[in-house]
Amino acid sequence: MHVGRHGLFPLCMTFLPRSAVNKPSLGLLLLMLCQPGAALELNQASEAELDGLRGIGPPFTRRLLGAREQSLFKDWQDLQARVKGVGPKLSRSLSDQGLTVNGQIYKALADDKPLTR
């Protein structure tokens, strides 16, 4: 499943049950669950969920999943150390899309150097 730039929101609206109209709290709960930008935990994400992130394709997803099979990621630094190609720039991008590692968003470290061209 590909998650577009609007997340699952349009899909959720399609399947929102009519009973939700009569029960505002149920409707609100369902809409909150479908909010774009909801957190996606790397240690639990499926292959399809990871493929839906910008900057990650199927080969990269397989590398992530292979490293995760060895052991769960402790934090963003652990991810960067174990998976080739994951640096500060990609970490920021993935975190901005809602990806978390062990429940943590990415926070740039003082030793993260900006990329220069």
C-alpha positions, 0 to 999 in steps of 0.5 A: 500500500502506498501512502501518499502525501495526505497519508491515509486520510482520504482512504479513511474518509471513504470507509468511515461508517455511517454510525460515526455520523451519529456518534461524534466521539466515534467519528473523531476517534476514527479520524484521529487514527487516520491523521497524516503524520501519525507516528510509525515505529521502525521496530514494528513497521511492516515492509509496506509501511516503510516503502510508503516513506519518501526516501526509502525504496524496496532495496533500502527497506530490505536492508532496514528489515535485515538489520532489524531481524538481527536486533531491534534498533535502540535509537537513531544513532544505533540505526545510523551505525548499523544501516549504510546510507542512514545519516543525519539528512535521511534521519531528519527526513524520515522523522519529519514523516513520522518515523520513530526509533524506539519511540523517539523522534530524531534530534540532531546531535551537535556532531552532526555536520550539515552536508556541503556540496 
